[in-house]
Amino acid sequence: MRPTTFAALAIGAVAFIGATAVPADDVWAQTDWKPDRNVEVIVGTPPGSGYDSVARKLQEIWQTALVEKSVSVVNKPGGFNAVGNAYLNSHPGNGSYVAITSTLLLSDNLSGNTTMSFKDFAI
């Protein structure tokens, strides 16, 4: 690996860690999540993908022991998660819509490919 490539990767890793770091006080200040309606787990990839498998395992765990309401997996493939992100963003502040996504949400924002960031999806 060339030194400039290594430096670029190191800078990218530091930027990623800095962008995703959350102060501990903010984490502990969160209230318990008790959905009052059915929950949709949004996946921006087709059925059978790795993210879909994770979402379906999460659905199984939540339905078995943690969430009293119905939990469904909704696949919204297209545009490297853009379709799924747009669908999720159409329900602002609604904790009944959650997503399984990738680091593209961060990297696409940092590279200027989208104006959406993780802040657009936080409750």
Secondary structure, DSSP 8 states (H G I E B T S, - for coil): --HHHHHHHHHHHHHHHHHH---HHHHHT------SS-EEEEESS-TTSHHHHHHHHHHHHIIIII-SS-EEEEE---TTTHHHHHHHHTSTT-TTEEEE--THHHHHHHTTS-S--GGGT--
